Every structure is written in C-alpha cells, then in structure tokens.
Amino acid sequence: MKKDNTGLRDLVEHLSQALREENVQRGVGGSERPDVPGHSASQRLAPSARNSSVQTRGAWQWQGWEVHPICGGMNGRVFRASGLEGDVAVKFTVRDKRDRAGREWAALTLLAENSDTLAPRPLLLERDRYPQQVIVQSWLDGDSSDSPPADDTARESLCRHLLEIHSLPKSPGRPDIRPLVLYITSASDALRAISFQHSRMPRAGWPQAVNDLVDQALSISWPHWPRPPLRFCRGDPNIRNFIRRPDSWASVDWEYSGWGDPAFEIADLLVHAAHVNWPRRQTRLLVDLYCAHSGDTTIRVRIPVYETLMLVWWTLRLGRLLPEARSGVDPRLAELSHSWYQERLELQKNYLQLAAAALDCQQAVL
C-alpha cells in the first residue's frame, strides 16, 4: 500500500457522493452535516438525475478501482475496493455520540501496534469532511459465517483470538482508547443499564410482562465481586464480525470497542441477537474453554450473571428499537427490509421468554 493517500481520498470522495445521492432518493437526511465542504444546501438536497443507488447497482468500476458494496451492518455502509493501491474496506458510519469511526481507528491502531493478525490495518480516517464519518482499512481475506464454531478446533481458534485481544496491555499513554460503549463490570452496572433502557419509554408504554421482568431483575440480590481487571474488548461479538482462517481468526467492526470486563464480552457473545439460539451445549463448551485459559478466579461467577441480565437488556433494547426505527429517532444508513420489523418483534418475544426463564433460574440459585 502506498503511503500517499491521495488515491484513497479520491475513492472516499466518490463513494461519499454516491451515498449522498442514494440518501436523497431514500429521504434520509438525519446524518447529513450542514457544513460539508463544497456542497450547498440545495446541492445536498437536490434529487439525483441518475438512479445510482449503491444498494441496488452491484459492483462497478471507477478510476482503476473495482468497488463492491458489502451487505450486513445497519449502522454503517461498507465497500470493498480493489485497485493498484491495494484491497481496502471503506466504512461510512452514522454520526452519534459514540464517535464510531474514531473509536474504530483507535482500536485498529492499538491492535496493529501489538499484532499483525488480529484485525485490519488502519489506513485513513475522516471525521469531519463528509456527511458520515469514514474509516478506510485493509481488507481481511477469510470466511464469515452466522454459524457457531463447529468443532473443538474452531472453538479453540475463537477462544485464542479473544484471549489475545483481552491480553493487550492497558497503557495510560493511550487516552484515545475509551471504556466500552456498554461498560459493565458488575451486576449493579448491568441493572443501571437495564433501568436506563426501561426509562426511555413510559412504564405504561411497555407490555406488563416486560415491566414485571424489570421488577424481578431489580428485586434479586445479585452477587458482588471485586472490580475485575479491565482488558481491551471488541465490544460487538457478533459472530459475523469474526473472520475465520485456517491458522487463526481475526476481527472486523471495532466501533463499540474499549476497556471492559472480558467476562461481559463472553456473556455478550452468548446472548447476542445473532446467536442467542445457538445450541446450549456448544455455548457451554465455549465458555468452559475460555474460562480454563483465562486465569480469572471469579469469571465463572460473572459470566452467568451478565448473561441473565443481558437477556433482560436485549428485551428492552429491542422494545425501544422498533418504535424508534419507525419514527426516525434511531437513524440507520442501511435500508430496512420489509421483513425487518416483524423479525425484530419475534426476536423480542424470544428474548422475553429466555430472560424470564433465566431470572427464575438465577433466583432459585441465589
């Protein structure tokens, strides 16, 4: 890859313009900046004369680059671009308080300083020039899948990868690495996160079963433990963010990353919406393998507590997600499919059942 980023900047400019045109067609304007250089308000809002939606046009050629839109995420738009300057991923992120691109850039920089196999290399960051923040990184070859690790070898690869991430040094000289977006190191932290989600809608706006779930979670005497040592965590353990390779796994999508409790990361992986219904036996094997190599004396206590409380949290988060997505309060860069709302509604019902069962189990044990 050349050190001169002129070609990358030109590519980002081209892709940003394509997204502007698409967003005008879709009526999306919530993430637009009013002060984008070189574009008046009328230019930013004028309908495009070409039907050039990058979600529907497929791959295209531009100035020596072959560009492929990558589907999957809801909060960002990713393109794979291959050309003389290399094979890169260009990621546009929504603007919010999380500073998604900045957080990912800091994470990739830290990872690159410690390993050349854990994650992509950071190449370019643009926070202010475009309607969305942009980060360009090297493209990672490998396989991505919705399926759980299929056997002992795959589980060991995933655990080794997570353990290596969690072993990165916490340096006071890295103020750009912040706490995880969802920062939880105790049951009390998790309960506060649950209460926050619950408070975002009036109690009368929630189904009674959800209110009962929250009341039950708040009534349980959860165990306490010494503050766990903080480690670097990826923050979004969706299995599709792990790139499977023959010798070792790697990770993409670090916009939620930061310092946190590795036990919470494992619990978050277990209850993530992408794999909450994985076979229980396989997830227990994964937990046992990670705990056996972690050397953490209280991790087996923390994981099930976090797991149960995160089931409650997801029930609430999905309950908020549906009305907020419909109203535009929760803007997404990717267009929602016709089946998206019904799928999320069914998912929330599933979480409600799982959370209720897990709370009953925890209450009986405690």
C-alpha positions, 0 to 999 in steps of 0.5 A, spaced: 500 500 500 502 506 498 503 511 503 500 517 499 493 517 500 491 521 495 488 515 491 484 513 497 481 520 498 479 520 491 475 513 492 472 516 499 470 522 495 466 518 490 463 513 494 461 519 499 457 522 493 454 516 491 451 515 498 449 522 498 445 521 492 442 514 494 440 518 501 436 523 497 432 518 493 431 514 500 429 521 504 434 520 509 437 526 511 438 525 519 446 524 518 447 529 513 452 535 516 450 542 514 457 544 513 460 539 508 465 542 504 463 544 497 456 542 497 450 547 498 444 546 501 440 545 495 446 541 492 445 536 498 438 536 497 437 536 490 434 529 487 439 525 483 438 525 475 441 518 475 438 512 479 445 510 482 443 507 488 449 503 491 444 498 494 441 496 488 447 497 482 452 491 484 459 492 483 462 497 478 468 500 476 471 507 477 478 510 476 482 503 476 478 501 482 473 495 482 468 497 488 463 492 491 458 494 496 458 489 502 451 487 505 450 486 513 451 492 518 445 497 519 449 502 522 454 503 517 455 502 509 461 498 507 465 497 500 470 493 498 475 496 493 480 493 489 485 497 485 493 498 484 493 501 491 491 495 494 484 491 497 481 496 502 474 496 506 471 503 506 466 504 512 461 510 512 458 510 519 452 514 522 454 520 526 452 519 534 455 520 540 459 514 540 464 517 535 464 510 531 469 511 526 474 514 531 473 509 536 474 504 530 481 507 528 483 507 535 482 500 536 485 498 529 491 502 531 492 499 538 491 492 535 496 493 529 501 496 534 501 489 538 499 484 532 499 483 525 493 478 525 488 480 529 484 485 525 485 490 519 490 495 518 488 502 519 489 506 513 485 513 513 480 516 517 475 522 516 471 525 521 469 531 519 469 532 511 463 528 509 456 527 511 458 520 515 464 519 518 469 514 514 474 509 516 478 506 510 482 499 512 485 493 509 481 488 507 481 481 511 481 475 506 477 469 510 470 466 511 464 469 515 459 465 517 452 466 522 454 459 524 457 457 531 464 454 531 463 447 529 468 443 532 473 443 538 478 446 533 474 452 531 472 453 538 479 453 540 481 458 534 475 463 537 477 462 544 485 464 542 483 470 538 479 473 544 484 471 549 489 475 545 485 481 544 483 481 552 491 480 553 493 487 550 496 491 555 492 497 558 497 503 557 495 510 560 499 513 554 493 511 550 487 516 552 484 515 545 482 508 547 475 509 551 471 504 556 466 500 552 460 503 549 456 498 554 461 498 560 459 493 565 463 490 570 458 488 575 451 486 576 449 493 579 452 496 572 448 491 568 441 493 572 443 501 571 443 499 564 437 495 564 433 501 568 436 506 563 433 502 557 426 501 561 426 509 562 426 511 555 419 509 554 413 510 559 412 504 564 405 504 561 408 504 554 411 497 555 407 490 555 406 488 563 410 482 562 416 486 560 415 491 566 414 485 571 421 482 568 424 489 570 421 488 577 424 481 578 431 483 575 431 489 580 428 485 586 434 479 586 440 480 590 445 479 585 452 477 587 458 482 588 465 481 586 471 485 586 472 490 580 475 485 575 481 487 571 479 491 565 482 488 558 481 491 551 474 488 548 471 488 541 465 490 544 460 487 538 461 479 538 457 478 533 459 472 530 459 475 523 464 480 525 469 474 526 473 472 520 475 465 520 482 462 517 485 456 517 491 458 522 487 463 526 481 468 526 481 475 526 476 481 527 472 486 523 467 492 526 471 495 532 466 501 533 463 499 540 470 497 542 474 499 549 476 497 556 471 492 559 470 486 563 472 480 558 467 476 562 461 481 559 464 480 552 463 472 553 456 473 556 455 478 550 457 473 545 452 468 548 446 472 548 447 476 542 441 477 537 445 473 532 446 467 536 442 467 542 439 460 539 445 457 538 445 450 541 446 450 549 451 445 549 456 448 544 455 455 548 457 451 554 463 448 551 465 455 549 465 458 555 468 452 559 474 453 554 475 460 555 474 460 562 480 454 563 485 459 559 483 465 562 486 465 569 480 469 572 478 466 579 471 469 579 469 469 571 465 463 572 461 467 577 460 473 572 459 470 566 452 467 568 450 473 571 451 478 565 448 473 561 441 473 565 441 480 565 443 481 558 437 477 556 433 482 560 437 488 556 436 485 549 428 485 551 428 492 552 433 494 547 429 491 542 422 494 545 425 501 544 428 499 537 422 498 533 418 504 535 424 508 534 426 505 527 419 507 525 419 514 527 426 516 525 429 517 532 434 511 531 437 513 524 440 507 520 444 508 513 442 501 511 435 500 508 430 496 512 427 490 509 420 489 509 421 483 513 425 487 518 420 489 523 416 483 524 423 479 525 425 484 530 418 483 534 419 475 534 426 476 536 423 480 542 418 475 544 424 470 544 428 474 548 422 475 553 421 468 554 429 466 555 430 472 560 424 470 564 426 463 564 433 465 566 431 470 572 427 464 575 433 460 574 438 465 577 433 466 583 432 459 585 440 459 585 441 465 589 
